[in-house]
Amino acid sequence: MALYLEDITANNNDLTNVNTATEVTTSLPFAESTIAADLAKASSQYFTAADSASLSMTSAFTVELWV
């Protein structure tokens, strides 16, 4: 299974995989996880989406991540 980068909503905010982040499907830390991206340390790998009004933060939001 490849990284799924297409927006499944009507907004069409598809992602672009810049400098090819690697797909990871084994040894993931959470049981619910089935796929993840491995962004190499000290690299210029990232995901990007085109500027869109549907992605604009218009009120408070929370960001959470595990490092």
N, C-alpha and C positions, 0 to 999 in steps of 0.2 A: 504494500500500500504506500503510495507516495503522499507527501505532505499535501493536504487539501487546502488550497489557497483561494478558492472561489467563494465569494459571499453567497450564502444560500437565501438571503433576503432579496427583496426587490430593489435594494439600494445599489447593487452591483459594486460594492467596495472590495473588489478582488485584491489580494496581496501579490506582490512581486518579491521573489526570493533573490536578493542581491548577493552576489559572490557565493552562492550555493551553500546555504546552511544544510547540514546533514540530517537526514531523517533517522530517528532512533526508535526502535520498536521492542527492544528487550531490556531487561533490568531497570525498568522504570520504578520510581519510588512509591507510587500509589497504585492500589489495586484497580481503581477506575481508569487509570491512564492506559491508553493503548498505543499512543504515538506522541512523539515530542520532537523538538528541533534541537540539535546540538550546535550552538554557536561557538566557534573556536575562540579561545582566549586570545586577546591581542590581535584580532582580525577585523576586517571591515564587513563581516557578514551581518545582514539584517533583513527585516521584512518591511515593506513600505506599501502604502495605499495612496491612491490619488487624493488630492484635497477634495473634500466633499462636505456639504452642509450637514449631511446625516452623521458625520463623524465629529461634529463640533460639540464640545462639552458646554452645555448651557446652564448647568447647575452643579452642585457639589457631587463629587464622585470619590470612590475609594479604589486604590490600586494595591494589590497584594501579590507577592511573589516569594518563591522559595529559592534561596541561593545556596 
